[in-house]
């Protein structure tokens, strides 16, 4: 049996930032599709095995969140529903639905960028990951590339508001 080597804190942060950048790439792709820029990747044994981005508007599907899509893809890729050796990286703190799916999939860890003050279920409003009444808890790391992740959303909504204001003006 091969020895298991623990990563140093610096190595773990470096990996977290590298994989969060991949999630940010997915967020940019969502924005190009006219979606709210939220992206996610699932990592297993140091490799990205699944990617997802928000596609609720395109699919007219309330469950089409970035991390939900990525987790579903990871399950298909690994041909199993239990994912305890997987880490989900997502640009925005997961909601109750996505946190619930992480619980159901037995995810080992979630890393998110920006907190979600309106729907965050992994520390901001709820602590689904740490609720010991449930049959599975998982590790959460928050704030990885937080400023960059938050800026994506702020800039997107600022442009949306600006476009709305411009379209509402009468031509003279």
N, CA and C atoms as an extended XYZ file, in Angstrom:
516
Properties=species:S:1:pos:R:3:atomname:S:1:resname:S:1:resid:I:1 pbc="F F F"
N         0.838       -1.184        0.000 N   UNK     1
C         0.000        0.000        0.000 CA  UNK     1
C         0.881        1.245        0.000 C   UNK     1
N         0.552        2.195       -0.887 N   UNK     2
C         1.343        3.422       -0.976 CA  UNK     2
C         1.056        4.326        0.211 C   UNK     2
N         2.092        5.022        0.699 N   UNK     3
C         1.849        5.944        1.813 CA  UNK     3
C         1.029        7.142        1.337 C   UNK     3
N         0.186        7.666        2.227 N   UNK     4
C        -0.616        8.842        1.934 CA  UNK     4
C         0.115       10.054        2.496 C   UNK     4
N         0.354       11.045        1.628 N   UNK     5
C         1.052       12.246        2.054 CA  UNK     5
C         0.059       13.388        2.178 C   UNK     5
N         0.067       14.037        3.311 N   UNK     6
C        -0.799       15.191        3.537 CA  UNK     6
C        -0.179       16.405        2.856 C   UNK     6
N        -1.043       17.221        2.279 N   UNK     7
C        -0.585       18.461        1.665 CA  UNK     7
C        -0.330       19.499        2.744 C   UNK     7
N         0.638       20.373        2.501 N   UNK     8
C         0.843       21.502        3.402 CA  UNK     8
C        -0.290       22.498        3.159 C   UNK     8
N        -0.462       23.431        4.064 N   UNK     9
C        -1.510       24.450        3.925 CA  UNK     9
C        -1.294       25.266        2.653 C   UNK     9
N        -0.046       25.573        2.332 N   UNK    10
C         0.253       26.337        1.117 CA  UNK    10
C        -0.097       25.545       -0.142 C   UNK    10
N         0.218       24.247       -0.147 N   UNK    11
C        -0.109       23.404       -1.301 CA  UNK    11
C        -1.617       23.276       -1.477 C   UNK    11
N        -2.325       23.147       -0.363 N   UNK    12
C        -3.779       23.017       -0.421 CA  UNK    12
C        -4.402       24.303       -0.971 C   UNK    12
N        -3.929       25.451       -0.505 N   UNK    13
C        -4.431       26.734       -0.993 CA  UNK    13
C        -4.118       26.903       -2.478 C   UNK    13
N        -2.930       26.508       -2.885 N   UNK    14
C        -2.544       26.594       -4.300 CA  UNK    14
C        -3.480       25.740       -5.167 C   UNK    14
N        -3.759       24.520       -4.730 N   UNK    15
C        -4.700       23.658       -5.456 CA  UNK    15
C        -6.104       24.262       -5.458 C   UNK    15
N        -6.542       24.753       -4.301 N   UNK    16
C        -7.872       25.359       -4.223 CA  UNK    16
C        -8.000       26.524       -5.202 C   UNK    16
N        -6.982       27.356       -5.279 N   UNK    17
C        -7.036       28.492       -6.200 CA  UNK    17
C        -7.019       28.027       -7.655 C   UNK    17
N        -6.231       27.016       -7.959 N   UNK    18
C        -6.166       26.498       -9.331 CA  UNK    18
C        -7.523       25.944       -9.760 C   UNK    18
N        -8.147       25.167       -8.905 N   UNK    19
C        -9.441       24.588       -9.260 CA  UNK    19
C       -10.554       25.642       -9.240 C   UNK    19
N       -10.436       26.649       -8.360 N   UNK    20
C       -11.432       27.727       -8.364 CA  UNK    20
C       -11.325       28.522       -9.667 C   UNK    20
N       -10.126       28.677      -10.185 N   UNK    21
C        -9.984       29.371      -11.484 CA  UNK    21
C       -10.704       28.593      -12.592 C   UNK    21
N       -10.696       27.284      -12.524 N   UNK    22
C       -11.444       26.474      -13.493 CA  UNK    22
C       -12.944       26.716      -13.326 C   UNK    22
N       -13.407       26.849      -12.091 N   UNK    23
C       -14.823       27.158      -11.854 CA  UNK    23
C       -15.150       28.555      -12.373 C   UNK    23
N       -14.235       29.485      -12.204 N   UNK    24
C       -14.434       30.850      -12.717 CA  UNK    24
C       -14.536       30.832      -14.242 C   UNK    24
N       -13.744       29.994      -14.891 N   UNK    25
C       -13.853       29.854      -16.359 CA  UNK    25
C       -15.260       29.406      -16.744 C   UNK    25
N       -15.819       28.475      -15.988 N   UNK    26
C       -17.183       28.018      -16.250 CA  UNK    26
C       -18.189       29.153      -16.025 C   UNK    26
N       -17.938       29.987      -15.033 N   UNK    27
C       -18.812       31.139      -14.778 CA  UNK    27
C       -18.789       32.097      -15.960 C   UNK    27
N       -17.605       32.327      -16.528 N   UNK    28
C       -17.499       33.196      -17.708 CA  UNK    28
C       -18.292       32.610      -18.880 C   UNK    28
N       -18.235       31.305      -19.047 N   UNK    29
C       -18.998       30.655      -20.118 CA  UNK    29
C       -20.502       30.813      -19.887 C   UNK    29
N       -20.930       30.730      -18.636 N   UNK    30
C       -22.347       30.937      -18.322 CA  UNK    30
C       -22.765       32.347      -18.720 C   UNK    30
N       -21.929       33.299      -18.399 N   UNK    31
C       -22.246       34.693      -18.741 CA  UNK    31
C       -22.332       34.891      -20.249 C   UNK    31
N       -21.457       34.256      -20.996 N   UNK    32
C       -21.515       34.348      -22.459 CA  UNK    32
C       -22.830       33.797      -22.998 C   UNK    32
N       -23.420       32.862      -22.255 N   UNK    33
C       -24.714       32.286      -22.627 CA  UNK    33
C       -25.886       33.127      -22.122 C   UNK    33
N       -25.591       34.261      -21.478 N   UNK    34
C       -26.642       35.111      -20.939 CA  UNK    34
C       -27.139       34.682      -19.576 C   UNK    34
N       -26.410       33.813      -18.923 N   UNK    35
C       -26.783       33.293      -17.608 CA  UNK    35
C       -26.045       34.051      -16.501 C   UNK    35
N       -26.570       33.963      -15.297 N   UNK    36
C       -25.852       34.492      -14.137 CA  UNK    36
C       -24.525       33.733      -14.053 C   UNK    36
N       -23.405       34.459      -13.946 N   UNK    37
C       -22.085       33.806      -14.011 CA  UNK    37
C       -21.695       33.047      -12.748 C   UNK    37
N       -22.138       31.805      -12.691 N   UNK    38
C       -21.765       30.902      -11.600 CA  UNK    38
C       -21.216       29.639      -12.254 C   UNK    38
N       -20.059       29.198      -11.791 N   UNK    39
C       -19.432       28.015      -12.355 CA  UNK    39
C       -18.961       27.073      -11.269 C   UNK    39
N       -18.776       25.804      -11.670 N   UNK    40
C       -18.347       24.781      -10.715 CA  UNK    40
C       -17.543       23.700      -11.421 C   UNK    40
N       -16.672       23.059      -10.653 N   UNK    41
C       -15.985       21.853      -11.110 CA  UNK    41
C       -15.970       20.858       -9.955 C   UNK    41
N       -15.908       19.584      -10.298 N   UNK    42
C       -15.758       18.535       -9.296 CA  UNK    42
C       -14.391       17.897       -9.526 C   UNK    42
N       -13.644       17.758       -8.440 N   UNK    43
C       -12.289       17.213       -8.488 CA  UNK    43
C       -12.256       15.905       -7.707 C   UNK    43
N       -11.631       14.904       -8.322 N   UNK    44
C       -11.447       13.608       -7.676 CA  UNK    44
C        -9.998       13.179       -7.907 C   UNK    44
N        -9.295       12.868       -6.859 N   UNK    45
C        -7.899       12.434       -6.930 CA  UNK    45
C        -7.041       13.428       -7.720 C   UNK    45
N        -7.256       14.713       -7.469 N   UNK    46
C        -6.438       15.761       -8.059 CA  UNK    46
C        -6.754       16.118       -9.497 C   UNK    46
N        -7.825       15.545      -10.053 N   UNK    47
C        -8.199       15.796      -11.453 CA  UNK    47
C        -9.634       16.307      -11.544 C   UNK    47
N        -9.856       17.253      -12.432 N   UNK    48
C       -11.217       17.708      -12.700 CA  UNK    48
C       -11.927       16.616      -13.480 C   UNK    48
N       -13.038       16.123      -12.920 N   UNK    49
C       -13.790       15.060      -13.590 CA  UNK    49
C       -15.135       15.544      -14.124 C   UNK    49
N       -15.547       16.753      -13.684 N   UNK    50
C       -16.838       17.279      -14.129 CA  UNK    50
C       -16.823       18.796      -14.035 C   UNK    50
N       -17.565       19.421      -14.939 N   UNK    51
C       -17.691       20.872      -14.966 CA  UNK    51
C       -19.170       21.219      -15.075 C   UNK    51
N       -19.511       22.371      -14.552 N   UNK    52
C       -20.890       22.822      -14.664 CA  UNK    52
C       -20.953       24.328      -14.608 C   UNK    52
N       -21.988       24.861      -15.201 N   UNK    53
C       -22.228       26.293      -15.133 CA  UNK    53
C       -23.732       26.516      -15.078 C   UNK    53
N       -24.094       27.647      -14.561 N   UNK    54
C       -25.501       27.986      -14.433 CA  UNK    54
C       -26.155       27.974      -15.811 C   UNK    54
N       -27.310       27.308      -15.917 N   UNK    55
C       -28.052       27.299      -17.192 CA  UNK    55
C       -29.558       27.243      -16.940 C   UNK    55
N       -29.981       27.946      -15.893 N   UNK    56
C       -31.408       27.965      -15.543 CA  UNK    56
C       -32.248       28.652      -16.615 C   UNK    56
N       -31.780       29.778      -17.132 N   UNK    57
C       -32.548       30.519      -18.138 CA  UNK    57
C       -32.615       29.736      -19.449 C   UNK    57
N       -31.483       29.215      -19.870 N   UNK    58
C       -31.424       28.463      -21.125 CA  UNK    58
C       -32.343       27.259      -21.092 C   UNK    58
N       -32.297       26.505      -20.003 N   UNK    59
C       -33.069       25.269      -19.894 CA  UNK    59
C       -34.447       25.466      -19.265 C   UNK    59
N       -34.689       26.672      -18.747 N   UNK    60
C       -35.935       26.926      -17.999 CA  UNK    60
C       -36.121       25.847      -16.936 C   UNK    60
N       -35.040       25.642      -16.163 N   UNK    61
C       -34.985       24.567      -15.181 CA  UNK    61
C       -34.474       25.141      -13.855 C   UNK    61
N       -35.299       25.152      -12.824 N   UNK    62
C       -34.854       25.714      -11.548 CA  UNK    62
C       -33.720       24.936      -10.884 C   UNK    62
N       -33.497       23.705      -11.300 N   UNK    63
C       -32.403       22.920      -10.710 CA  UNK    63
C       -31.100       23.044      -11.490 C   UNK    63
N       -31.062       23.829      -12.532 N   UNK    64
C       -29.892       23.905      -13.404 CA  UNK    64
C       -28.816       24.840      -12.844 C   UNK    64
N       -28.446       24.591      -11.605 N   UNK    65
C       -27.362       25.336      -10.971 CA  UNK    65
C       -26.028       24.711      -11.365 C   UNK    65
N       -24.975       25.505      -11.318 N   UNK    66
C       -23.646       25.051      -11.739 CA  UNK    66
C       -23.192       23.803      -10.979 C   UNK    66
N       -23.242       23.851       -9.658 N   UNK    67
C       -22.734       22.734       -8.867 CA  UNK    67
C       -23.640       21.514       -8.977 C   UNK    67
N       -24.930       21.725       -9.132 N   UNK    68
C       -25.866       20.609       -9.300 CA  UNK    68
C       -25.508       19.852      -10.575 C   UNK    68
N       -25.308       20.595      -11.657 N   UNK    69
C       -24.947       19.978      -12.945 CA  UNK    69
C       -23.611       19.246      -12.861 C   UNK    69
N       -22.643       19.871      -12.203 N   UNK    70
C       -21.315       19.258      -12.090 CA  UNK    70
C       -21.359       17.972      -11.259 C   UNK    70
N       -22.130       17.983      -10.178 N   UNK    71
C       -22.237       16.779       -9.340 CA  UNK    71
C       -22.915       15.648      -10.110 C   UNK    71
N       -23.957       15.968      -10.843 N   UNK    72
C       -24.643       14.948      -11.646 CA  UNK    72
C       -23.683       14.357      -12.686 C   UNK    72
N       -22.897       15.229      -13.328 N   UNK    73
C       -21.926       14.764      -14.321 CA  UNK    73
C       -20.859       13.891      -13.655 C   UNK    73
N       -20.405       14.284      -12.471 N   UNK    74
C       -19.385       13.499      -11.751 CA  UNK    74
C       -19.918       12.102      -11.419 C   UNK    74
N       -21.158       12.018      -10.999 N   UNK    75
C       -21.752       10.706      -10.691 CA  UNK    75
C       -21.800        9.820      -11.928 C   UNK    75
N       -22.171       10.417      -13.052 N   UNK    76
C       -22.199        9.640      -14.303 CA  UNK    76
C       -20.783        9.215      -14.702 C   UNK    76
N       -19.837       10.114      -14.561 N   UNK    77
C       -18.445        9.825      -14.930 CA  UNK    77
C       -17.874        8.683      -14.077 C   UNK    77
N       -18.145        8.733      -12.781 N   UNK    78
C       -17.604        7.719      -11.862 CA  UNK    78
C       -18.505        6.492      -11.737 C   UNK    78
N       -19.693        6.584      -12.319 N   UNK    79
C       -20.676        5.500      -12.275 CA  UNK    79
C       -21.020        5.097      -10.841 C   UNK    79
N       -21.252        6.132      -10.020 N   UNK    80
C       -21.673        5.901       -8.646 CA  UNK    80
C       -22.285        7.185       -8.096 C   UNK    80
N       -23.167        7.039       -7.128 N   UNK    81
C       -23.796        8.225       -6.564 CA  UNK    81
C       -23.102        8.737       -5.308 C   UNK    81
N       -22.327        7.900       -4.666 N   UNK    82
C       -21.574        8.327       -3.475 CA  UNK    82
C       -20.240        8.917       -3.932 C   UNK    82
N       -19.975       10.142       -3.505 N   UNK    83
C       -18.780       10.855       -3.962 CA  UNK    83
C       -17.930       11.375       -2.790 C   UNK    83
N       -17.605       10.527       -1.816 N   UNK    84
C       -16.877       11.007       -0.639 CA  UNK    84
C       -15.432       11.424       -0.923 C   UNK    84
N       -14.898       10.993       -2.043 N   UNK    85
C       -13.526       11.331       -2.411 CA  UNK    85
C       -13.481       12.518       -3.375 C   UNK    85
N       -14.583       13.227       -3.485 N   UNK    86
C       -14.675       14.358       -4.416 CA  UNK    86
C       -14.801       15.689       -3.679 C   UNK    86
N       -14.271       16.720       -4.319 N   UNK    87
C       -14.408       18.092       -3.841 CA  UNK    87
C       -15.117       18.900       -4.909 C   UNK    87
N       -16.122       19.653       -4.499 N   UNK    88
C       -16.844       20.552       -5.398 CA  UNK    88
C       -16.286       21.958       -5.197 C   UNK    88
N       -15.884       22.585       -6.292 N   UNK    89
C       -15.440       23.978       -6.288 CA  UNK    89
C       -16.512       24.782       -7.001 C   UNK    89
N       -17.024       25.828       -6.342 N   UNK    90
C       -18.092       26.637       -6.938 CA  UNK    90
C       -17.853       28.105       -6.594 C   UNK    90
N       -18.157       28.969       -7.537 N   UNK    91
C       -17.851       30.387       -7.380 CA  UNK    91
C       -18.734       31.100       -6.366 C   UNK    91
N       -19.954       30.590       -6.127 N   UNK    92
C       -20.876       31.197       -5.170 CA  UNK    92
C       -21.315       30.142       -4.160 C   UNK    92
N       -21.433       30.535       -2.919 N   UNK    93
C       -21.871       29.615       -1.864 CA  UNK    93
C       -23.153       28.889       -2.284 C   UNK    93
N       -23.168       27.580       -2.176 N   UNK    94
C       -24.345       26.811       -2.574 CA  UNK    94
C       -25.600       27.136       -1.771 C   UNK    94
N       -26.727       26.996       -2.450 N   UNK    95
C       -28.044       27.184       -1.848 CA  UNK    95
C       -28.445       25.907       -1.097 C   UNK    95
N       -29.640       25.918       -0.541 N   UNK    96
C       -30.141       24.749        0.198 CA  UNK    96
C       -30.241       23.529       -0.714 C   UNK    96
N       -30.758       23.718       -1.934 N   UNK    97
C       -30.918       22.585       -2.854 CA  UNK    97
C       -29.566       21.939       -3.161 C   UNK    97
N       -28.589       22.767       -3.527 N   UNK    98
C       -27.280       22.224       -3.909 CA  UNK    98
C       -26.527       21.658       -2.706 C   UNK    98
N       -26.673       22.299       -1.563 N   UNK    99
C       -26.064       21.766       -0.340 CA  UNK    99
C       -26.693       20.430        0.022 C   UNK    99
N       -28.000       20.331       -0.176 N   UNK   100
C       -28.692       19.068        0.061 CA  UNK   100
C       -28.202       17.974       -0.869 C   UNK   100
N       -27.971       18.333       -2.125 N   UNK   101
C       -27.441       17.348       -3.072 CA  UNK   101
C       -26.036       16.908       -2.651 C   UNK   101
N       -25.219       17.850       -2.182 N   UNK   102
C       -23.881       17.483       -1.699 CA  UNK   102
C       -23.994       16.507       -0.535 C   UNK   102
N       -24.922       16.764        0.352 N   UNK   103
C       -25.159       15.854        1.474 CA  UNK   103
C       -25.570       14.477        0.951 C   UNK   103
N       -26.532       14.443        0.032 N   UNK   104
C       -27.034       13.176       -0.498 CA  UNK   104
C       -25.955       12.412       -1.261 C   UNK   104
N       -25.072       13.136       -1.955 N   UNK   105
C       -23.991       12.506       -2.727 CA  UNK   105
C       -22.795       12.142       -1.843 C   UNK   105
N       -22.876       12.513       -0.576 N   UNK   106
C       -21.790       12.227        0.371 CA  UNK   106
C       -20.470       12.888       -0.062 C   UNK   106
N       -20.583       14.093       -0.621 N   UNK   107
C       -19.402       14.847       -1.032 CA  UNK   107
C       -18.439       14.958        0.150 C   UNK   107
N       -17.150       14.894       -0.137 N   UNK   108
C       -16.153       14.988        0.917 CA  UNK   108
C       -15.857       16.416        1.331 C   UNK   108
N       -15.950       17.339        0.349 N   UNK   109
C       -15.554       18.721        0.636 CA  UNK   109
C       -16.163       19.647       -0.402 C   UNK   109
N       -16.483       20.851        0.033 N   UNK   110
C       -16.913       21.907       -0.883 CA  UNK   110
C       -16.046       23.131       -0.632 C   UNK   110
N       -15.603       23.750       -1.720 N   UNK   111
C       -14.833       24.994       -1.667 CA  UNK   111
C       -15.619       26.018       -2.470 C   UNK   111
N       -15.945       27.145       -1.838 N   UNK   112
C       -16.650       28.178       -2.597 CA  UNK   112
C       -15.941       29.519       -2.496 C   UNK   112
N       -16.245       30.370       -3.468 N   UNK   113
C       -15.623       31.686       -3.541 CA  UNK   113
C       -16.370       32.721       -2.721 C   UNK   113
N       -17.445       33.252       -3.288 N   UNK   114
C       -18.191       34.330       -2.642 CA  UNK   114
C       -19.320       33.784       -1.770 C   UNK   114
N       -19.528       34.388       -0.600 N   UNK   115
C       -20.678       33.995        0.212 CA  UNK   115
C       -21.957       34.507       -0.436 C   UNK   115
N       -23.079       33.866       -0.130 N   UNK   116
C       -24.372       34.290       -0.664 CA  UNK   116
C       -25.268       34.701        0.495 C   UNK   116
N       -25.384       36.014        0.738 N   UNK   117
C       -26.167       36.494        1.881 CA  UNK   117
C       -27.663       36.232        1.761 C   UNK   117
N       -28.136       35.911        0.562 N   UNK   118
C       -29.569       35.694        0.368 CA  UNK   118
C       -29.968       34.221        0.351 C   UNK   118
N       -29.019       33.319        0.065 N   UNK   119
C       -29.393       31.907       -0.058 CA  UNK   119
C       -28.306       30.940        0.392 C   UNK   119
N       -27.211       31.427        0.931 N   UNK   120
C       -26.087       30.567        1.281 CA  UNK   120
C       -26.411       29.547        2.355 C   UNK   120
N       -26.159       28.279        2.042 N   UNK   121
C       -26.514       27.204        2.973 CA  UNK   121
C       -25.304       26.454        3.521 C   UNK   121
N       -24.098       26.986        3.269 N   UNK   122
C       -22.893       26.345        3.817 CA  UNK   122
C       -22.127       27.328        4.713 C   UNK   122
N       -22.878       28.049        5.529 N   UNK   123
C       -22.230       28.927        6.489 CA  UNK   123
C       -22.911       30.262        6.673 C   UNK   123
N       -23.498       30.819        5.623 N   UNK   124
C       -24.073       32.157        5.738 CA  UNK   124
C       -25.445       32.135        6.404 C   UNK   124
N       -26.396       31.444        5.834 N   UNK   125
C       -27.738       31.351        6.428 CA  UNK   125
C       -27.961       30.021        7.145 C   UNK   125
N       -27.405       28.980        6.587 N   UNK   126
C       -27.550       27.629        7.122 CA  UNK   126
C       -26.183       26.960        7.146 C   UNK   126
N       -26.083       25.855        7.867 N   UNK   127
C       -24.848       25.075        7.940 CA  UNK   127
C       -25.178       23.604        7.628 C   UNK   127
N       -25.703       23.370        6.433 N   UNK   128
C       -26.109       22.019        6.041 CA  UNK   128
C       -24.941       21.046        6.184 C   UNK   128
N       -23.757       21.493        5.840 N   UNK   129
C       -22.566       20.636        5.865 CA  UNK   129
C       -22.183       20.166        7.262 C   UNK   129
N       -22.603       20.898        8.285 N   UNK   130
C       -22.161       20.602        9.648 CA  UNK   130
C       -23.307       20.187       10.567 C   UNK   130
N       -24.480       19.958       10.011 N   UNK   131
C       -25.641       19.596       10.818 CA  UNK   131
C       -25.531       18.129       11.219 C   UNK   131
N       -25.193       17.893       12.463 N   UNK   132
C       -24.958       16.532       12.942 CA  UNK   132
C       -26.226       15.705       13.066 C   UNK   132
N       -27.386       16.331       12.857 N   UNK   133
C       -28.632       15.559       12.840 CA  UNK   133
C       -28.735       14.753       11.552 C   UNK   133
N       -27.970       15.167       10.542 N   UNK   134
C       -27.973       14.463        9.261 CA  UNK   134
C       -26.967       13.316        9.303 C   UNK   134
N       -27.101       12.385        8.377 N   UNK   135
C       -26.238       11.204        8.393 CA  UNK   135
C       -24.900       11.412        7.685 C   UNK   135
N       -24.631       12.628        7.214 N   UNK   136
C       -23.349       12.920        6.574 CA  UNK   136
C       -23.017       14.382        6.784 C   UNK   136
N       -21.802       14.652        7.182 N   UNK   137
C       -21.291       16.025        7.242 CA  UNK   137
C       -20.071       16.087        6.334 C   UNK   137
N       -19.719       17.299        5.912 N   UNK   138
C       -18.560       17.445        5.036 CA  UNK   138
C       -17.852       18.763        5.297 C   UNK   138
N       -16.612       18.790        4.903 N   UNK   139
C       -15.752       19.947        5.097 CA  UNK   139
C       -16.114       21.054        4.109 C   UNK   139
N       -16.013       22.303        4.558 N   UNK   140
C       -16.239       23.453        3.694 CA  UNK   140
C       -15.094       24.431        3.869 C   UNK   140
N       -14.610       24.950        2.753 N   UNK   141
C       -13.628       26.024        2.756 CA  UNK   141
C       -14.255       27.173        1.982 C   UNK   141
N       -14.351       28.315        2.620 N   UNK   142
C       -14.994       29.465        1.982 CA  UNK   142
C       -13.981       30.560        1.668 C   UNK   142
N       -14.367       31.445        0.749 N   UNK   143
C       -13.573       32.641        0.470 CA  UNK   143
C       -12.392       32.461       -0.462 C   UNK   143
N       -12.303       31.345       -1.168 N   UNK   144
C       -11.187       31.146       -2.101 CA  UNK   144
C       -11.439       32.001       -3.338 C   UNK   144
N       -10.525       32.918       -3.605 N   UNK   145
C       -10.655       33.902       -4.690 CA  UNK   145
C       -11.984       34.654       -4.585 C   UNK   145
N       -12.362       34.942       -3.352 N   UNK   146
C       -13.649       35.572       -3.058 CA  UNK   146
C       -13.874       36.864       -3.827 C   UNK   146
N       -12.894       37.760       -3.853 N   UNK   147
C       -13.074       39.049       -4.518 CA  UNK   147
C       -13.351       38.872       -6.002 C   UNK   147
N       -12.612       37.989       -6.643 N   UNK   148
C       -12.800       37.739       -8.070 CA  UNK   148
C       -14.174       37.123       -8.346 C   UNK   148
N       -14.573       36.181       -7.520 N   UNK   149
C       -15.886       35.536       -7.688 CA  UNK   149
C       -17.016       36.537       -7.463 C   UNK   149
N       -16.902       37.358       -6.432 N   UNK   150
C       -17.935       38.356       -6.139 CA  UNK   150
C       -17.992       39.417       -7.243 C   UNK   150
N       -16.840       39.800       -7.754 N   UNK   151
C       -16.785       40.820       -8.805 CA  UNK   151
C       -17.519       40.352      -10.064 C   UNK   151
N       -17.384       39.084      -10.404 N   UNK   152
C       -18.110       38.540      -11.560 CA  UNK   152
C       -19.604       38.817      -11.440 C   UNK   152
N       -20.151       38.526      -10.277 N   UNK   153
C       -21.581       38.704      -10.048 CA  UNK   153
C       -21.958       40.186       -9.991 C   UNK   153
N       -21.181       40.986       -9.278 N   UNK   154
C       -21.485       42.419       -9.169 CA  UNK   154
C       -21.468       43.088      -10.534 C   UNK   154
N       -20.444       42.792      -11.327 N   UNK   155
C       -20.338       43.399      -12.666 CA  UNK   155
C       -21.487       42.941      -13.561 C   UNK   155
N       -21.843       41.676      -13.485 N   UNK   156
C       -22.940       41.142      -14.296 CA  UNK   156
C       -24.243       41.875      -13.978 C   UNK   156
N       -24.572       41.988      -12.699 N   UNK   157
C       -25.829       42.624      -12.330 CA  UNK   157
C       -25.798       44.127      -12.576 C   UNK   157
N       -24.633       44.752      -12.458 N   UNK   158
C       -24.528       46.180      -12.788 CA  UNK   158
C       -24.814       46.393      -14.277 C   UNK   158
N       -24.284       45.526      -15.133 N   UNK   159
C       -24.561       45.634      -16.577 CA  UNK   159
C       -26.038       45.394      -16.866 C   UNK   159
N       -26.627       44.419      -16.187 N   UNK   160
C       -28.055       44.134      -16.381 CA  UNK   160
C       -28.903       45.355      -16.004 C   UNK   160
N       -28.582       45.980      -14.871 N   UNK   161
C       -29.332       47.167      -14.441 CA  UNK   161
C       -29.144       48.305      -15.430 C   UNK   161
N       -27.928       48.473      -15.911 N   UNK   162
C       -27.640       49.531      -16.882 CA  UNK   162
C       -28.407       49.307      -18.180 C   UNK   162
N       -28.427       48.067      -18.653 N   UNK   163
C       -29.168       47.740      -19.883 CA  UNK   163
C       -30.655       47.987      -19.698 C   UNK   163
N       -31.164       47.647      -18.535 N   UNK   164
C       -32.579       47.858      -18.251 CA  UNK   164
C       -32.896       49.341      -18.250 C   UNK   164
N       -32.027       50.135      -17.617 N   UNK   165
C       -32.237       51.585      -17.582 CA  UNK   165
C       -32.150       52.200      -18.971 C   UNK   165
N       -31.226       51.711      -19.781 N   UNK   166
C       -31.062       52.234      -21.143 CA  UNK   166
C       -32.275       51.879      -21.995 C   UNK   166
N       -32.821       50.702      -21.859 N   UNK   167
C       -33.952       50.280      -22.672 CA  UNK   167
C       -35.239       50.971      -22.234 C   UNK   167
N       -35.259       51.478      -21.008 N   UNK   168
C       -36.449       52.145      -20.490 CA  UNK   168
C       -36.538       53.610      -20.875 C   UNK   168
N       -35.469       54.170      -21.428 N   UNK   169
C       -35.461       55.593      -21.795 CA  UNK   169
C       -36.153       55.793      -23.141 C   UNK   169
N       -36.853       56.906      -23.235 N   UNK   170
C       -37.540       57.240      -24.504 CA  UNK   170
C       -36.555       57.892      -25.447 C   UNK   170
N       -36.676       57.546      -26.725 N   UNK   171
C       -35.851       58.165      -27.741 CA  UNK   171
C       -36.413       59.537      -28.063 C   UNK   171
N       -35.555       60.549      -28.294 N   UNK   172
C       -36.017       61.901      -28.572 CA  UNK   172
C       -35.755       62.269      -30.004 C   UNK   172
